[in-house]
Amino acid sequence: MQTIACDVCKKKIDEPLTGRTFFYFAEHSVCESCKDNLENQIKSTMRGKNPFAYEWYDKLIGDSLVKSAQRGKN
């Protein structure tokens, strides 16, 4: 049995399935609920960004995850 812990909320995920029960963002393992919170958190920022650039998006995701992991939640 394999177990992974979410880097944000520290919740244990038993029998993880990549892309279904946990996700990788910027070298962080993130559970499904934290992924949803992260997407909601950055949605308004992304809508205001024009033109879109993947480098900027990757930096935004990475910075948001680091801040969330330090706080222990999204």
C-alpha positions as CSV (number, residue, x, y, z in Angstrom):
1,M,0.0,0.0,0.0
2,Q,1.3,3.4,-1.0
3,T,0.6,6.6,1.0
4,I,1.3,10.2,0.0
5,A,0.8,13.3,2.2
6,C,-0.5,16.5,0.8
7,D,2.2,19.2,1.0
8,V,-0.4,21.8,1.9
9,C,-2.9,20.3,4.4
10,K,-0.7,17.3,5.4
11,K,-3.6,14.9,4.9
12,K,-2.6,11.3,4.1
13,I,-3.8,9.9,0.8
14,D,-4.0,6.1,0.7
15,E,-3.7,4.4,-2.6
16,P,-3.1,7.7,-4.5
17,L,-4.0,7.9,-8.2
18,T,-2.2,10.7,-10.1
19,G,-4.6,13.1,-11.6
20,R,-7.6,11.8,-9.6
21,T,-6.9,11.8,-5.9
22,F,-3.7,13.8,-5.9
23,F,-1.9,16.2,-8.2
24,Y,1.6,17.5,-8.8
25,F,2.1,21.2,-9.0
26,A,5.5,22.8,-9.0
27,E,7.1,19.8,-7.3
28,H,4.4,19.7,-4.6
29,S,1.9,16.8,-4.0
30,V,-1.5,18.3,-3.6
31,C,-4.8,16.6,-2.6
32,E,-8.0,17.1,-4.6
33,S,-9.6,19.6,-2.1
34,C,-6.4,21.7,-1.9
35,K,-6.1,21.7,-5.7
36,D,-9.7,23.0,-6.0
37,N,-8.9,25.7,-3.4
38,L,-5.8,26.7,-5.3
39,E,-7.7,27.0,-8.6
40,N,-10.3,29.1,-6.9
41,Q,-7.7,31.3,-5.3
42,I,-5.9,32.2,-8.5
43,K,-8.9,32.3,-10.8
44,S,-9.5,36.1,-10.5
45,T,-5.8,36.8,-10.9
46,M,-5.6,34.8,-14.1
47,R,-8.7,36.4,-15.6
48,G,-7.1,39.8,-15.3
49,K,-3.8,38.8,-16.9
50,N,-3.5,39.6,-20.6
51,P,-1.6,38.4,-22.5
52,F,-1.3,35.0,-20.9
53,A,2.2,33.6,-20.4
54,Y,3.0,30.1,-19.1
55,E,6.1,31.4,-17.3
56,W,4.0,33.8,-15.3
57,Y,1.3,31.1,-14.6
58,D,4.0,28.6,-13.3
59,K,5.4,31.3,-11.0
60,L,2.0,32.2,-9.7
61,I,1.2,28.5,-9.0
62,G,4.6,27.9,-7.3
63,D,4.3,31.1,-5.1
64,S,0.7,30.2,-4.1
65,L,1.7,26.7,-3.2
66,V,4.7,27.8,-1.1
67,K,2.6,30.3,0.8
68,S,-0.2,27.7,1.3
69,A,2.2,25.1,2.5
70,Q,3.7,27.6,5.0
71,R,0.3,28.4,6.4
72,G,-0.8,24.7,6.2
73,K,-3.9,25.4,4.1
74,N,-5.1,27.0,0.9
